[in-house]
């Protein structure tokens, strides 16, 4: 990788580490992989990218473990990876606070951890690989504000124990203040599709005049939301005056198909491919003793400091609409 070579050369020049050290670190032990859940097409795609990039980078990986949406199980899973001899771990935290117990256990054994998708609020990580989740909420709100003149807007939220759920929710609410003719209704669904469907059904019974819906995770909310709208005869294609404007987040192929059919209007492409690629890149770098500083990278992102000692590589996440849904550079168009 170009970025890998650049940093290795720079660090070698600084007397910190050379490419031989980088290769040796990658070969010194296996990397553990912790998945938050596999019921979402987004995480299924991420999981499929891991062996591809691990092979390209020469990383030896343990079989991924799936915590199935359970934060307590995730802590157990990470401890199991440590017991299996993992020299580094890449994990998608379920609970931003609870994950600190597993991070502390890893730190005690000098095992570096890279957090993917969700940032921890406590504990030590070598890097957080994530997109700007506040931008997800803001972009989604702005799209709705531009396409709905007035009326009720539903926000189907993620888990508020996750910084992702909080960031998207807070940013969406804040942005919606710019559109005083829109009224916000909220569904706390904790990344659970059945909970979203049940609550949406009740909400639409009481509010059949909803004009827009923002789904914070298409991977878990898309299918149940469309099924609910269809059952209530409210799923009307874009262009019809009765159409409910729907914006999603994830960028999975199913969302793109729904955009093409006119069932939803837009989504934010959360980069499953780049999460896998740079999650593994940063764990390889951590095993080599590399450190990073805030600033632009050479892969179109920016490293920011979330808190003292916690850096986050904020990867790009573009808005996808009917205008660019067939763009071949979008990972959702290369994954089926």
C-alpha angles and dihedrals in degrees: 000000000000093000092049093051093048094053094042091053092046092050092046089054089051090052092245105110139334134212090267089059090048092053092044092052092050090053097044097085147341126281119232120220122206118194120196094212141332101210090089119080087221093062091040088058092046090051091051092054095053100077091044094056094037089058092047091052096043093242122155108219134192118229108280117255121218118215091191095221095306115125092197090052089050091059090050090048093053091049088051090052089052090050089051088059101256110175093197136011134212111197139171102219117223097194118032093210103034093054088070091082091060092043091053091051090051092047091051088059093043091244111148119225130203115200116214126201096348126059120219119233092212137023136049124292131172090223142339112228107201145122124247100277094187086061088056091060094042096048091047092049093047092051091051092044091053094049104036118060098192143340143072123334123195121210113198100200133206127228109309089207084071120075086225093061091046095046095049094044096046094045092048092051093046093049093047089064086075088064105056093174090066121083120207125225118179137207117193101208104160093220090299116133096200092052090050093050095048094048093044091051091055093043093052091049088058094036110033089160096071110146103190143016129203114199114194094203123028092186092070104018106040101078098041091045094051091045091052093049091046092050091051091046091243098117101106123163124252112272094041114107089232093056116126109222109233127191121184138184128227111054097233120161091251090061091050090052090050090052090051090051091050093241095119129020109213148351138193112243104230103198106242090168095051092044088059094041098049095034087062093039092057095045089052089050092048091052087053091053095250122153131193140210134214115276144082121319128210092248098068098268139101129232110221132182109244094182136340106307095004118104125185128199102213106207122202118267112185129203111250121205136157087281095065105015092114094053105135092211091069111098090222089066093055097047125071 
